[in-house]
Amino acid sequence: MVVLNKIYTRTGDTGETALGDGSRVAKHSQRVTAYGTVDELNATLGVARLHADDLADGLMAERIAMIQNDLFDLGADLCTPNMEKDADREYAPLRMAEAQVDRLEAEIDEMNPKLEPLRSFILPGGSPLATHLHICRTVCRRAERLSVELSGMESINPVGVKYLNRLSDWFFVAGRIANNDGKDDILWVPGANR
């Protein structure tokens, strides 16, 4: 259980922060940058969620809420280094699970048949929800790149990277759903303004 009874601690005033295992690192470390970007994604998704209640009888808002919870799980996972020591810890750290990736895939598979195949790339935009989901997609891709970079430096849970990869696909498909099942997508016209 998390108890936050005091918000400021002054322990980060020197530019360091504590990881999930209690070790301290620079706030600009690759690990902090990766999970900080996941946190940014979650906040960005919170804005998208403001526009989701009307879509699919609230199902989109419900799915976004589940993703937001997953993103906190992912942040906790990335915040706790040394996966190889998990068995020796007093409390098992929270790690992303394949079931979370599987759920995203099932939701993509459920949404995708409603969409016409694309004959062009689409421009981010359309409805407010679609626009925000496209912003989420790009932040998600950045979180994925940073997590992959971290994985080349330190051990991380590979399921987290897989989740981010699938989540960016989810945002793309959900953005099309938010654009009247793709009918209101804005298509890219190559060279249109030459």
PyMOL commands that set and color helices and strands:
alter all, ss='L'
color gray80, all
select helices_A, chain A and resi 30-49+55-79+83-88+98-114+128-151+158-178
alter helices_A, ss='H'
color red, helices_A
select strands_A, chain A and resi 16-18+24-26+122-123+186-187
alter strands_A, ss='S'
color yellow, strands_A
deselect
rebuild
show_as cartoon
